[in-house]
Amino acid sequence: MLALLTRFLGLNTPVSGGTPIFDEKHYVPQAWDLVRSWDNLFIGGIESNPGYGLVVHPPLAKQIMALSEMVFGYTPLGWRFMAAAFGTATIITMMALARQISNSWQVAFLAGLIGVCDGVLLVSSKFGMLDIFQVFFVVAAAWALARDNNALRMRLHNAWRNGNLGASNFGPRFGFRWWRFSAGVFLGLSLGVKWSGLYYIFFFGLLSVFSDLALRRRYGVRRYAAGTLVRDTPAALASLVLVPLLLYVWTWRAWFASETSVYRHAKVDGTISALSPLKLLPEPIAGWLYYHGSVLEFHASLTSSGGHHHPWDSKPWAWLVAARPILYYSSTDIECGEGHCRRMLYLFGTPAIWWCVVPAVLWGLWALIVRHNRSFLIPLVGFAAGFLPWLAAFDRQMYFFYAAAFIPFVIVLIALALGQMINRGRLLRWRWLSALAGGQMRSGTFMTICYLATVVAMFFYFSPLFYGFIIPEGWYQSMMWLPSWS
């Protein structure tokens, strides 16, 4: 309920003279273009308006936004309803992931509460942009992989207990693994939102295969490496690589079905060079691949060294402490009482959460490597998939909203760490605390409560930046703790 309330509160505002704000100006009209060209229920419309130039992201997120625009029209509610719905679902899925890997409803509650209070997840859920859709799909993929791993471990344990592991040197066959297949579906949908879904396909694919290998080894399979290679890897490739690629192609179904799609006839209209190997391919495939090549060229050209700069761009290392937010909306010099007020809306990370990114990752690595606590593995891999690839492309023009994909995994790491602290430590014998709590409290529980109280307090304190509330100039300046925030 908290996720639903915070995501849908004030969904109609702000707007820019009745039009979308920030990058909504790209994606909302593209989604509306899909609505206007939608003539088949099962195929959908196309992004046909040549005023966009080259549409540089896959169509799935805009197809989803088009559904609410069909219902509510070209209005703020139509632009943003699906983002808010997916943002709410993201919090629920984070809780499900935390519950699955920890076997604790307490940890799930902690993850949900912290997730509700994060500014990046909140603001991403309130505007018609792409990121929250990909965030939901990658978190759902991680949850499905956790379900698959737990189910597989139980099956291996039962086979070991019943003495059935010795039937083959390679270990048992597992048959069709529906949860792993589901993870592949979610990964394909994430790729259909943004190409950065490829990073999750790579990292989660490796995670699945090496988890299978570790389980076979743990339960004494004699040739565990060969068993993983022969019996697990081909099926993993099918579920986590082939299925996502097929789903990605499926998201382009309207492009293939239309005769007026961008570059649809690039082979015959002279757009593709006569010397290009694409000339050897069927016309739709040649045009589709040429389109992708043009998009890749666009992304590759957006480099800092190439002269592409934006006042709110940032590099990956700045994301680790939310050092450079993004201004989405600004209205200054508003008269209010005896002074001036502002209305500012940022993609802004709640400091009590984002300043714990590095400590949470380090804690998780320690727990995994030293304490062999595998609960931390999936969120660590999720963080790595959302962060490490951007380091390799650090010259590219980047923005803080790229970090939206990894913060759910960091929040789960924080929740796991807090779950380890609760009911730990020495008993605190402070009278005021005993009177307030109705009994003695351990130091770990007290620290957890203090941290959660800080997160909630910061959420309310910085809420004018999340919702674009009109506030006095002094309040705004009091929130600009770092020079890079303004």
C-alpha positions as CSV (number, residue, x, y, z in Angstrom):
1,M,0.0,0.0,0.0
2,L,2.9,2.4,0.8
3,A,4.4,1.7,-2.7
4,L,1.0,2.3,-4.4
5,L,0.4,5.5,-2.4
6,T,3.8,7.0,-3.0
7,R,3.9,6.2,-6.7
8,F,0.5,7.4,-7.6
9,L,0.5,10.5,-5.4
10,G,0.6,13.7,-7.5
11,L,0.9,11.7,-10.8
12,N,-0.6,14.5,-12.9
13,T,2.1,17.0,-11.9
14,P,4.3,18.6,-12.8
15,V,4.0,19.3,-16.5
16,S,5.7,21.8,-18.8
17,G,2.9,24.0,-20.1
18,G,0.6,21.0,-20.5
19,T,3.4,18.9,-22.1
20,P,5.7,16.2,-20.8
21,I,8.9,17.1,-18.9
22,F,12.5,16.2,-19.4
23,D,13.0,13.0,-21.5
24,E,9.3,12.3,-21.3
25,K,9.3,14.6,-24.4
26,H,10.9,11.8,-26.3
27,Y,9.1,8.7,-25.1
28,V,5.5,9.9,-24.4
29,P,5.0,11.2,-28.0
30,Q,6.5,8.0,-29.3
31,A,4.1,5.9,-27.3
32,W,1.2,8.1,-28.6
33,D,2.5,7.5,-32.1
34,L,2.0,3.8,-31.4
35,V,-1.6,4.5,-30.3
36,R,-2.4,6.4,-33.4
37,S,-1.0,3.8,-35.7
38,W,-2.4,0.9,-33.8
39,D,-4.7,-1.1,-36.1
40,N,-4.2,-4.6,-35.0
41,L,-4.7,-5.8,-31.4
42,F,-2.0,-8.4,-31.5
43,I,0.7,-6.4,-33.4
44,G,0.4,-2.8,-32.2
45,G,1.6,0.4,-33.8
46,I,4.9,1.8,-35.0
47,E,7.0,4.9,-34.2
48,S,6.6,6.5,-37.5
49,N,6.9,10.3,-36.9
50,P,10.0,11.4,-38.8
51,G,10.3,14.4,-36.4
52,Y,12.0,12.1,-33.9
53,G,14.9,11.4,-36.2
54,L,16.2,8.0,-35.3
55,V,14.4,6.2,-32.4
56,V,17.3,4.8,-30.5
57,H,15.6,2.4,-28.0
58,P,13.6,-0.8,-28.5
59,P,9.8,-0.4,-28.5
60,L,8.6,-2.5,-25.6
61,A,8.5,0.2,-22.9
62,K,6.7,2.6,-25.2
63,Q,4.3,-0.2,-26.2
64,I,3.5,-0.6,-22.5
65,M,3.0,3.2,-22.0
66,A,0.7,3.2,-25.0
67,L,-1.7,0.9,-23.2
68,S,-2.4,3.6,-20.5
69,E,-2.5,6.3,-23.2
70,M,-5.2,4.4,-25.0
71,V,-7.3,4.4,-21.8
72,F,-6.6,7.8,-20.4
73,G,-5.6,9.7,-23.6
74,Y,-2.7,12.0,-24.1
75,T,-2.8,13.3,-20.6
76,P,-0.3,13.2,-17.6
77,L,-2.2,10.2,-16.2
78,G,-2.0,8.4,-19.6
79,W,1.7,9.2,-19.9
80,R,2.6,8.0,-16.4
81,F,0.1,5.4,-15.2
82,M,2.0,2.3,-16.4
83,A,5.3,3.6,-15.0
84,A,3.6,4.0,-11.6
85,A,2.1,0.6,-11.8
86,F,5.5,-1.0,-12.7
87,G,7.2,1.0,-10.0
88,T,4.7,-0.4,-7.4
89,A,5.3,-3.9,-8.8
90,T,9.1,-3.4,-8.5
91,I,8.8,-2.9,-4.8
92,I,6.7,-6.0,-4.4
93,T,9.2,-8.0,-6.5
94,M,12.1,-6.7,-4.5
95,M,10.4,-8.0,-1.4
96,A,9.8,-11.4,-3.1
97,L,13.5,-11.6,-4.1
98,A,14.6,-10.7,-0.5
99,R,12.2,-13.3,0.9
100,Q,13.4,-16.0,-1.5
101,I,17.1,-15.6,-0.8
102,S,16.8,-15.1,2.9
103,N,13.8,-17.2,3.8
104,S,12.8,-14.3,6.1
105,W,9.7,-12.1,5.9
106,Q,11.6,-9.7,8.2
107,V,14.2,-9.1,5.5
108,A,11.5,-8.8,2.9
109,F,9.8,-6.1,4.9
110,L,13.1,-4.2,5.4
111,A,13.8,-4.3,1.6
112,G,10.2,-3.1,0.9
113,L,10.3,-0.2,3.3
114,I,13.8,1.0,2.2
115,G,12.7,0.6,-1.5
116,V,9.6,2.7,-0.9
117,C,11.7,5.5,0.5
118,D,14.3,5.6,-2.3
119,G,14.1,8.7,-4.4
120,V,15.5,7.2,-7.6
121,L,13.0,4.4,-7.6
122,L,10.2,6.8,-6.7
123,V,10.9,9.4,-9.4
124,S,11.6,6.7,-12.0
125,S,8.1,5.4,-11.2
126,K,6.3,8.8,-11.7
127,F,7.2,9.8,-15.2
128,G,6.8,8.4,-18.7
129,M,10.4,7.2,-19.2
130,L,11.9,3.8,-19.9
131,D,14.0,2.9,-16.8
132,I,11.4,1.6,-14.4
133,F,10.2,-1.0,-16.8
134,Q,13.7,-2.4,-17.2
135,V,14.2,-2.2,-13.4
136,F,11.1,-4.3,-12.9
137,F,12.1,-7.0,-15.5
138,V,15.7,-7.4,-14.2
139,V,14.5,-7.7,-10.6
140,A,11.8,-10.2,-11.7
141,A,14.5,-12.2,-13.5
142,A,16.7,-12.3,-10.4
143,W,13.7,-13.5,-8.3
144,A,12.9,-16.2,-10.9
145,L,16.6,-17.4,-10.8
146,A,16.4,-17.5,-7.0
147,R,13.3,-19.7,-7.2
148,D,15.1,-21.9,-9.7
149,N,18.2,-22.3,-7.6
150,N,16.2,-23.1,-4.5
151,A,14.1,-25.7,-6.3
152,L,17.2,-27.3,-7.8
153,R,18.9,-27.5,-4.4
154,M,15.9,-29.2,-3.0
155,R,15.8,-31.7,-5.8
156,L,19.5,-32.5,-5.5
157,H,19.1,-32.8,-1.7
158,N,16.3,-35.3,-2.1
159,A,18.2,-37.3,-4.7
160,W,21.3,-37.3,-2.3
161,R,19.1,-38.4,0.6
162,N,17.6,-41.2,-1.4
163,G,20.9,-42.4,-2.7
164,N,20.1,-41.6,-6.3
165,L,23.1,-39.4,-7.2
166,G,25.4,-42.4,-8.0
167,A,23.4,-43.5,-11.0
168,S,25.5,-41.4,-13.3
169,N,29.0,-39.8,-13.0
170,F,27.4,-36.6,-14.4
171,G,24.7,-36.5,-11.7
172,P,20.9,-36.4,-12.3
173,R,19.0,-34.7,-15.1
174,F,16.7,-31.9,-14.0
175,G,14.3,-31.8,-16.9
176,F,12.6,-28.6,-18.0
177,R,13.2,-25.8,-15.4
178,W,10.3,-23.5,-15.6
179,W,11.7,-20.9,-13.2
180,R,14.9,-20.6,-15.3
181,F,12.7,-20.3,-18.4
182,S,10.7,-17.5,-16.6
183,A,14.0,-15.7,-15.9
184,G,14.8,-15.8,-19.6
185,V,11.4,-14.3,-20.4
186,F,12.0,-11.4,-18.0
187,L,15.5,-10.9,-19.4
188,G,14.2,-10.8,-22.9
189,L,11.6,-8.2,-21.9
190,S,14.4,-6.1,-20.2
191,L,16.3,-6.2,-23.5
192,G,13.2,-5.1,-25.3
193,V,13.2,-1.9,-23.1
194,K,16.9,-1.1,-23.4
195,W,20.0,-2.7,-24.9
196,S,21.6,-2.7,-21.4
197,G,19.5,-5.7,-20.8
198,L,22.3,-7.6,-22.5
199,Y,24.5,-7.0,-19.4
200,Y,22.0,-8.9,-17.3
201,I,21.7,-11.7,-19.8
202,F,25.5,-12.2,-19.6
203,F,25.8,-11.9,-15.8
204,F,22.7,-13.9,-14.9
205,G,23.6,-16.5,-17.5
206,L,27.0,-17.1,-15.9
207,L,25.4,-17.0,-12.4
208,S,22.9,-19.8,-13.4
209,V,25.6,-22.1,-14.9
210,F,28.1,-21.7,-12.1
211,S,25.4,-22.1,-9.5
212,D,24.5,-25.4,-11.1
213,L,28.2,-26.4,-11.0
214,A,28.5,-25.5,-7.4
215,L,25.4,-27.5,-6.5
216,R,26.6,-30.6,-8.3
217,R,30.0,-30.4,-6.6
218,R,28.4,-29.8,-3.2
219,Y,26.3,-33.0,-3.4
220,G,29.2,-35.1,-4.5
221,V,28.6,-35.6,-8.2
222,R,31.9,-37.2,-9.4
223,R,32.2,-35.4,-12.7
224,Y,30.4,-32.2,-11.7
225,A,32.1,-30.0,-14.2
226,A,31.3,-32.3,-17.1
227,G,27.8,-32.8,-15.8
228,T,27.2,-29.1,-15.7
229,L,28.7,-28.7,-19.2
230,V,26.6,-31.5,-20.8
231,R,23.4,-31.4,-18.8
232,D,22.9,-27.8,-17.6
233,T,24.7,-25.5,-20.0
234,P,22.8,-26.2,-23.2
235,A,19.5,-25.8,-21.5
236,A,20.7,-22.6,-19.8
237,L,21.8,-21.2,-23.1
238,A,18.3,-21.9,-24.5
239,S,16.5,-20.4,-21.6
240,L,18.7,-17.4,-20.8
241,V,20.1,-16.5,-24.3
242,L,17.9,-17.9,-27.0
243,V,14.5,-17.1,-25.3
244,P,15.5,-13.5,-24.6
245,L,16.7,-13.0,-28.2
246,L,13.5,-14.4,-29.6
247,L,11.4,-12.2,-27.3
248,Y,13.5,-9.2,-28.3
249,V,12.7,-9.9,-32.0
250,W,9.0,-10.3,-30.9
251,T,8.9,-6.8,-29.5
252,W,9.6,-5.5,-33.0
253,R,6.6,-7.4,-34.5
254,A,4.9,-4.1,-35.5
255,W,8.0,-2.9,-37.3
256,F,8.1,-6.0,-39.4
257,A,4.4,-6.0,-40.1
258,S,4.3,-2.4,-41.3
259,E,5.3,-1.2,-44.7
260,T,6.1,2.3,-43.5
261,S,8.5,1.6,-40.6
262,V,11.8,3.5,-40.5
263,Y,14.4,1.7,-42.7
264,R,11.8,-1.0,-43.5
265,H,12.8,-0.9,-47.2
266,A,16.4,0.3,-46.7
267,K,17.6,-2.5,-49.0
268,V,15.6,-1.5,-52.1
269,D,15.5,2.3,-51.6
270,G,19.3,2.7,-51.8
271,T,19.8,3.4,-48.1
272,I,22.0,0.3,-47.7
273,S,25.1,0.4,-49.8
274,A,25.3,-1.9,-52.8
275,L,28.6,-3.3,-51.3
276,S,27.1,-4.0,-47.9
277,P,26.7,-7.7,-47.0
278,L,23.2,-6.8,-45.8
279,K,22.3,-6.8,-49.5
280,L,22.5,-10.6,-49.3
281,L,19.7,-10.9,-46.7
282,P,15.9,-10.8,-47.1
283,E,14.6,-7.3,-47.3
284,P,12.9,-7.1,-43.8
285,I,16.0,-8.6,-42.0
286,A,18.4,-6.4,-43.9
287,G,16.4,-3.3,-43.0
288,W,16.1,-4.4,-39.4
289,L,19.8,-5.0,-39.0
290,Y,20.6,-1.7,-40.8
291,Y,18.4,0.0,-38.3
292,H,20.3,-1.6,-35.4
293,G,23.6,-0.7,-36.9
294,S,22.5,2.9,-37.1
295,V,21.4,2.9,-33.5
296,L,24.7,1.3,-32.4
297,E,26.5,4.1,-34.3
298,F,24.5,6.7,-32.5
299,H,25.2,5.3,-29.1
300,A,28.9,4.8,-29.9
301,S,29.2,8.5,-31.0
302,L,27.8,9.9,-27.6
303,T,31.2,10.3,-26.0
304,S,32.7,12.9,-23.7
305,S,35.9,13.0,-25.8
306,G,33.8,13.5,-28.9
307,G,32.4,16.8,-27.5
308,H,29.1,15.5,-26.2
309,H,28.3,17.1,-22.9
310,H,25.2,17.7,-20.8
311,P,24.9,19.8,-17.7
312,W,23.5,16.9,-15.7
313,D,25.6,14.0,-17.0
314,S,27.7,11.9,-14.6
315,K,30.1,9.0,-14.5
316,P,29.5,5.6,-12.8
317,W,31.8,6.3,-9.8
318,A,29.6,9.3,-9.0
319,W,26.5,7.1,-8.9
320,L,27.9,5.2,-5.9
321,V,27.2,8.1,-3.6
322,A,24.5,9.8,-5.7
323,A,26.9,12.7,-6.3
324,R,25.2,14.1,-9.4
325,P,21.4,13.9,-9.6
326,I,19.4,15.0,-12.6
327,L,17.1,18.1,-12.7
328,Y,13.8,17.1,-14.3
329,Y,11.8,20.2,-13.7
330,S,12.5,23.7,-12.5
331,S,10.3,26.8,-11.7
332,T,12.0,29.5,-9.7
333,D,11.1,33.0,-8.4
334,I,7.6,31.9,-7.4
335,E,6.0,34.5,-5.1
336,C,5.0,33.1,-1.8
337,G,4.2,35.2,1.2
338,E,7.1,37.7,1.9
339,G,9.7,35.8,-0.1
340,H,10.4,33.6,-3.1
341,C,9.8,29.9,-3.5
342,R,10.9,27.3,-5.9
343,R,9.5,24.2,-7.5
344,M,12.3,21.8,-8.3
345,L,12.1,18.1,-9.2
346,Y,15.2,15.9,-9.3
347,L,16.0,12.3,-9.9
348,F,17.6,12.2,-6.5
349,G,18.8,9.3,-4.4
350,T,17.9,9.3,-0.7
351,P,21.3,9.9,1.0
352,A,20.7,7.4,3.8
353,I,20.3,4.7,1.1
354,W,22.8,5.8,-1.6
355,W,25.6,6.6,0.8
356,C,25.4,2.9,1.9
357,V,25.9,1.5,-1.6
358,V,29.7,0.9,-1.1
359,P,29.4,-0.4,2.5
360,A,26.5,-2.7,1.5
361,V,28.5,-4.2,-1.4
362,L,31.6,-4.6,0.7
363,W,29.6,-6.3,3.5
364,G,28.0,-8.6,0.9
365,L,31.4,-9.6,-0.5
366,W,32.7,-10.3,2.9
367,A,29.6,-12.3,3.8
368,L,29.8,-14.3,0.6
369,I,33.6,-14.9,0.5
370,V,34.5,-15.2,4.2
371,R,31.3,-16.4,5.7
372,H,30.1,-18.4,2.6
373,N,26.6,-16.9,2.9
374,R,25.1,-17.5,-0.5
375,S,22.1,-15.2,0.2
376,F,24.2,-12.3,-0.9
377,L,25.2,-13.8,-4.3
378,I,22.3,-12.9,-6.5
379,P,22.0,-9.2,-5.4
380,L,25.8,-8.9,-5.7
381,V,25.6,-10.2,-9.3
382,G,22.6,-7.9,-10.0
383,F,24.7,-4.9,-8.8
384,A,27.7,-6.0,-10.9
385,A,25.5,-6.3,-14.0
386,G,24.1,-2.8,-13.5
387,F,27.4,-1.1,-12.6
388,L,30.6,-2.8,-14.0
389,P,29.8,-2.6,-17.7
390,W,29.5,1.2,-17.5
391,L,33.0,1.5,-16.1
392,A,34.3,-0.2,-19.3
393,A,32.4,2.5,-21.4
394,F,33.3,5.4,-19.1
395,D,33.9,7.8,-22.0
396,R,30.3,7.6,-23.0
397,Q,27.8,10.3,-22.0
398,M,26.0,8.8,-19.1
399,Y,23.3,9.9,-16.6
400,F,22.3,9.0,-13.1
401,F,19.1,7.2,-14.2
402,Y,21.3,4.4,-15.5
403,A,21.9,3.5,-11.9
404,A,18.2,2.9,-11.3
405,A,18.7,-0.7,-12.4
406,F,21.2,-1.6,-9.7
407,I,19.8,0.1,-6.7
408,P,17.1,-2.5,-6.0
409,F,19.9,-5.1,-5.5
410,V,21.8,-2.7,-3.2
411,I,18.6,-2.3,-1.2
412,V,18.3,-6.1,-0.9
413,L,21.9,-6.2,0.3
414,I,21.2,-3.5,2.9
415,A,18.1,-5.5,4.0
416,L,20.2,-8.7,4.3
417,A,22.8,-6.9,6.4
418,L,20.2,-5.4,8.7
419,G,18.6,-8.8,9.0
420,Q,21.9,-10.1,10.3
421,M,22.1,-7.3,12.8
422,I,18.6,-7.6,14.3
423,N,18.6,-9.4,17.6
424,R,22.4,-9.4,17.7
425,G,24.7,-7.5,20.0
426,R,24.7,-6.7,23.7
427,L,21.6,-5.9,25.6
428,L,21.1,-2.1,26.1
429,R,20.1,-1.2,29.6
430,W,19.0,2.3,29.0
431,R,15.9,3.0,31.1
432,W,14.3,5.3,28.6
433,L,14.7,2.7,25.8
434,S,13.4,-0.1,27.9
435,A,10.3,2.0,28.8
436,L,9.8,2.9,25.2
437,A,10.2,-0.6,23.8
438,G,8.5,-2.4,26.7
439,G,11.7,-4.4,27.5
440,Q,15.4,-4.6,26.9
441,M,16.6,-4.3,23.3
442,R,19.8,-5.5,21.7
443,S,22.2,-3.1,20.1
444,G,21.7,-4.6,16.6
445,T,18.0,-4.1,16.8
446,F,18.5,-0.5,18.1
447,M,20.9,0.3,15.2
448,T,18.5,-1.2,12.7
449,I,15.6,0.9,14.0
450,C,17.8,4.1,14.0
451,Y,18.8,3.4,10.4
452,L,15.2,2.9,9.2
453,A,14.1,6.0,11.1
454,T,16.9,7.9,9.3
455,V,15.8,6.6,5.9
456,V,12.1,7.5,6.5
457,A,13.0,11.0,7.9
458,M,15.2,11.7,4.9
459,F,12.5,10.6,2.5
460,F,10.1,13.2,4.0
461,Y,12.7,15.9,4.2
462,F,13.7,15.5,0.6
463,S,10.2,14.8,-0.7
464,P,9.9,18.3,-2.3
465,L,12.6,17.2,-4.7
466,F,10.9,13.9,-5.4
467,Y,7.4,15.4,-6.0
468,G,8.1,18.9,-7.1
469,F,6.4,20.6,-4.2
470,I,6.6,24.4,-4.0
471,I,8.9,25.3,-1.1
472,P,10.7,28.4,0.3
473,E,14.1,29.2,-1.1
474,G,15.7,28.6,2.3
475,W,14.3,25.0,2.4
476,Y,15.6,24.3,-1.0
477,Q,19.1,25.6,-0.2
478,S,19.1,23.6,3.0
479,M,18.8,20.4,0.9
480,M,21.7,21.1,-1.3
481,W,24.3,19.4,0.9
482,L,26.8,18.9,-1.9
483,P,27.8,21.5,-4.5
484,S,27.3,18.9,-7.3
485,W,23.6,18.6,-6.3
486,S,22.7,22.1,-7.6
